[in-house]
Amino acid sequence: MKQVTLQIPDKKYPFFMELVKNLGFAKKISMEEEYAQPTKDEILAGIKQAVIEVNLINEGKLQARDAWELIDEL
């Protein structure tokens, strides 16, 4: 049996772990850390940051990202 060590970006980790679990041939899946749901404060901080960035874009102080770039990132 072979062992593989991967470094997965945080935002892709939950998807990757679900994929590996569903493949069916992995005998042991060890996770360094479980995916934690964001707290209410983290969600609000993210929304606040998004509003700040939108305001900067509207003022011309920050360049908006292309929609396709955003989709590719997801």
C-alpha positions, 0 to 999 in steps of 0.5 A: 500500500502507498501513502501520499502526503498533500498540501491542500489550500484551506478553501478546497480542504472540505471538498477534497476530504469529502471527495477522498472519503467517497472514492471508496478505496482509501483505507485510512484517512487522517486529517491534520485538522477538521474543517471548522464552520466560521463563527458569527464574528468571522462571517461579519468580519468578512462581510465588513471587509467586502463592503470596504472593498466595494466602496474602494472599488466605487471610489476608484482606489481598488481595481475590481476582479474579473468575474471569470477569475472569481469563478475559477478560484471557486 
